[in-house]
């Protein structure tokens, strides 16, 4: 038997060109792995939330730690200072905001009733819904039989729920801060472990490049957004104080915290401001003014200031951001919405530097692809 040969005399081997990229049998395994991962994310939320927060804060403060370490300050000293600073800031905020928050939580039932009563006069839809609810309540209470005793179960108010969850939140916060201390005090230990775990020199370079890029982008994002949100909170607090809104400091801090959540944070802030404005002012127009002021300032920040501050390298696909915020909010509540964007940044960095994931990077990025030239259009 004679083999076909090439011009150089070596045998020619015809390789198949229609090899499928992935066996169909592997797709059920992939789907099962995704389902198990989602289940683990939801079921282990109480443990994973403080762990994720600690690592994200460690990435945020790593440039500060490295800057001080180059000047002779030990990483453990920097870690202790950062944790103490966070404790101090949280303590000051609790002392300043405890009384107004407690008052609003205690009066939450009255506030909801006042908002419903004032909005009922201008909304026929709300009246229809309320009438339908009353009819359902009459049927459920069994008013047709006078001998049946009606049992009313009152749900716990907001203050009771906050008091019940306070010890748990304090424990999670302490665990997160202690873990943050150990991560920061370890210095570059994780980078060294990543290098040791990579098998080849190319893998070592890629791994250290990915981790450095993640650290750079996460720290830049959090520090930039924190400065922008601080300015937004101060602007909203001063504006609401000028408009006569009670407790403007509370609303400024609320704006600072909620603005870490894209899209939904601003909407929640406007809704809360409008609801408290309805109770605080005699007319509905005054409440609309304070809500409109809040909306105008957040819109200005979101459309002009933040895109200019974070730059193009941190630009993300807004549709993907909204879906990520919704998913992590469902899985981990407010904390999930807070970390949704940093996790997208991590995914973007990895997909940009790992071969085969370039399509995912294009999908996650908010940058538009350049328009094809005339030669490229003619070629296609």
C-alpha positions, -999 to 999 in steps of 0.1 A, spaced: 0 0 0 14 34 -10 8 65 11 3 99 -5 33 120 -1 39 158 0 65 177 -21 91 171 6 86 134 4 69 130 38 36 111 41 5 133 38 -21 127 66 -56 140 61 -70 152 94 -108 157 99 -118 193 99 -154 189 111 -145 179 147 -173 192 170 -162 217 195 -178 199 224 -196 166 228 -233 167 232 -230 143 262 -211 170 282 -239 196 280 -261 178 307 -231 178 330 -225 215 324 -262 223 331 -261 202 363 -229 219 374 -245 253 369 -276 243 388 -255 229 417 -235 261 417 -266 283 419 -280 262 447 -247 265 467 -247 302 462 -282 305 476 -279 280 504 -245 291 516 -253 328 514 -250 334 552 -213 323 550 -204 335 515 -216 371 519 -191 382 545 -164 362 528 -170 379 494 -172 413 511 -139 408 529 -121 398 498 -135 427 478 -126 452 505 -91 436 507 -87 442 469 -99 478 473 -74 486 501 -45 466 486 -29 497 468 -29 515 502 -14 485 519 13 481 492 21 518 492 26 518 530 45 486 529 71 501 505 77 528 531 84 504 559 49 500 574 41 463 582 10 448 565 -4 438 599 -2 474 611 -20 486 580 -46 459 584 -52 469 620 -55 506 610 -80 498 582 -102 477 604 -101 502 633 -110 530 608 -140 510 595 -151 503 631 -148 540 639 -168 552 608 -195 526 614 -197 536 651 -200 574 643 -227 567 617 -247 545 642 -245 572 669 -256 600 644 -284 580 627 -297 557 654 -324 581 667 -340 591 633 -338 555 620 -355 543 652 -382 569 649 -390 560 613 -390 523 621 -413 528 651 -437 550 630 -434 527 599 -471 516 602 -483 552 605 -461 564 577 -475 536 554 -510 545 564 -505 582 557 -489 575 523 -517 553 513 -544 577 525 -529 607 506 -523 588 474 -557 573 475 -573 606 468 -555 609 434 -554 573 423 -585 555 413 -565 523 407 -554 522 443 -590 526 454 -601 496 433 -573 475 446 -583 485 482 -620 477 476 -611 443 461 -588 436 491 -617 444 515 -640 421 497 -615 393 499 -610 400 536 -648 398 542 -650 365 524 -620 351 543 -633 363 577 -666 346 572 -690 375 580 -719 354 567 -717 333 598 -719 355 629 -710 325 652 -675 322 636 -649 340 656 -625 361 635 -588 356 642 -565 384 632 -528 377 629 -506 407 631 -473 406 614 -443 420 633 -435 456 626 -402 469 611 -387 477 644 -393 441 657 -377 426 626 -347 449 628 -343 441 665 -345 403 658 -319 405 630 -295 429 647 -274 403 666 -270 382 634 -259 413 614 -234 423 640 -219 388 640 -216 388 603 -200 422 603 -175 412 629 -166 380 610 -161 401 578 -138 426 595 -117 399 612 -113 381 578 -104 414 562 -77 419 588 -62 385 581 -63 389 543 -47 424 545 -21 413 571 -10 384 549 3 408 523 11 392 489 6 357 502 -22 349 478 -1 361 449 27 338 459 4 309 462 -11 315 428 24 316 413 33 283 430 1 266 420 5 275 383 23 246 364 42 265 337 60 298 335 34 311 310 6 301 333 23 319 362 26 351 342 -10 349 331 -23 342 366 -3 370 382 -14 394 354 -50 385 360 -49 390 397 -30 423 394 -55 436 369 -85 425 390 -69 442 420 -63 474 400 -98 476 385 -116 466 417 -97 491 438 -102 518 412 -139 511 409 -146 511 447 -124 541 455 -138 562 426 -174 552 433 -169 559 470 -157 595 463 -185 601 437 -211 587 461 -198 608 490 -202 639 468 -237 628 458 -247 621 494 -235 655 505 -253 672 476 -286 654 483 -283 661 520 -277 698 515 -304 701 489 -330 683 511 -320 705 540 -325 736 519 -359 723 509 -369 718 545 -368 680 546 -363 665 581 -332 645 589 -312 655 558 -281 637 571 -299 604 571 -310 609 535 -274 619 525 -260 587 540 -288 567 524 -280 581 490 -243 573 495 -251 537 504 -278 530 478 -258 545 449 -235 515 451 -264 495 436 -268 504 399 -302 516 387 -323 500 415 -305 520 443 -315 554 428 -351 542 423 -353 530 459 -339 563 471 -364 583 452 -392 561 465 -382 565 501 -377 602 498 -411 606 482 -428 585 509 -412 604 538 -419 637 520 -456 628 518 -457 624 556 -434 654 563 -450 681 541 -486 693 540 -490 690 503 -482 663 477 -465 689 456 -438 695 482 -431 657 483 -428 656 446 -403 685 447 -379 667 471 -382 634 451 -376 653 419 -345 669 434 -332 635 445 -339 620 410 -322 650 392 -290 647 413 -287 609 408 -294 612 371 -267 639 367 -243 617 386 -252 585 367 -251 600 332 -222 624 334 -200 622 365 -196 585 371 -189 575 334 -163 602 332 -147 592 365 -144 554 360 -132 556 324 -137 532 295 -118 503 310 -145 498 336 -174 502 312 -198 473 313 -228 463 293 -258 480 310 -282 451 302 -258 426 318 -254 449 348 -291 451 353 -295 413 350 -266 407 374 -280 432 400 -314 414 398 -299 380 401 -276 387 430 -303 407 447 -325 376 445 -297 354 458 -281 376 484 -305 405 489 -289 439 493 -254 426 497 -258 407 464 -267 439 446 -238 457 462 -212 431 449 -228 425 415 -207 450 396 -174 440 412 -181 404 402 -188 414 366 -155 433 366 -137 401 378 -154 381 350 -145 408 324 -108 407 334 -106 369 333 -124 367 299 -101 393 284 -69 374 294 -80 337 289 -79 323 255 -113 312 242 -132 337 263 -128 367 240 -165 365 230 -176 367 266 -153 398 271 -170 415 242 -204 406 255 -196 420 290 -179 451 279 -198 483 275 -175 496 247 -188 496 212 -169 478 185 -153 501 159 -172 505 127 -157 485 98 -137 504 72 -147 507 36 -122 480 25 -136 456 51 -172 463 40 -162 457 4 -144 425 13 -175 411 30 
